[in-house]
């Protein structure tokens, strides 16, 4: 496993299990979600959720903004964004 992948997995685990003082805003959660999806699946696929699916639509749009970003770049940004918050 590459060093970047190990750092990414550690950062993902921290975000998923964070408690206490770490309280990211909804906007920050959306950014982490989009970077995670881009890093693990690549470019967004499928249809954009309908107007009444506010959460699904926000997630889709955030992920779609990262179209074309490499998986490694998304992993690095995820790790860097978390490091800036700690």
N, C-alpha and C positions, 0 to 999 in steps of 0.2 A: 504494500500500500504506500502511495506517495505521501510525502510530508504534508502537502497541501490537503490531500484527502483526509489525513488523520486530524489536522487542525480543524477542517470543516466539520467532521463528525463530532469532534469535541465541542465546537461552538453550537452545533445543532442540539446536542445533548444538554448543554447549559441552558439554551433558550427554552427547551421543552420542560426542563425540571426546575427552572429558576423560581426562587421564592424570596421573600423578604424585601430588601430594598430595590430590587430590580423590577420596575414596573414600566415596561415600554408602552407608549401611546398606541392607539389603534393604527395610526398612520405608520408608526415604526413596525408594528406587527405585520402590516400589509407589505412593507418593504422587505422584511425578512422572508415572508411567505413567497413573494415573487422571486427573490434571489434563490431560495431553496428549490422552487420548481424549475427555474432555469438551469440550476446546477445539476439537478437530478434527472430531469426529463428533456431539457432543451427547449426549443421554441414552443410557444403556446399552440395548442391544436383544439379542434372542435369548434362548435358554435358558441358565440357569445350568449350568456344567459339573458333571459328576458328582462324587461324593465322592472318587474315586480320582485325579482330576485336581487335585491340590493347588495347583499354580501357576495354572492356568486359573481355578480357583474363587477364589483370593485376588485375582487381577486383576479378575475380574468383580465381586466384592464391593466392592473398593476403588472401582471406577468407579461402581457402583450407589449408593454413599453420596453421590455428587455429583449425583444426579438432580435436575433443576430448575435447576441452576446455569447461567447464561448462558455462551456460548462466550467472550465478552469477559472475564467475571469469572474464568473458569478460566485464560485466558491471563495475566491480571494476577497471579493467585495463583502461577502457575508461575514467572513472572519474579521476583516478590517472594521466593518461597521460595529460589530460586537466589541472589538477591542477599544474602539473610541468611546463606547458607553460605559465600560468598566472603570 
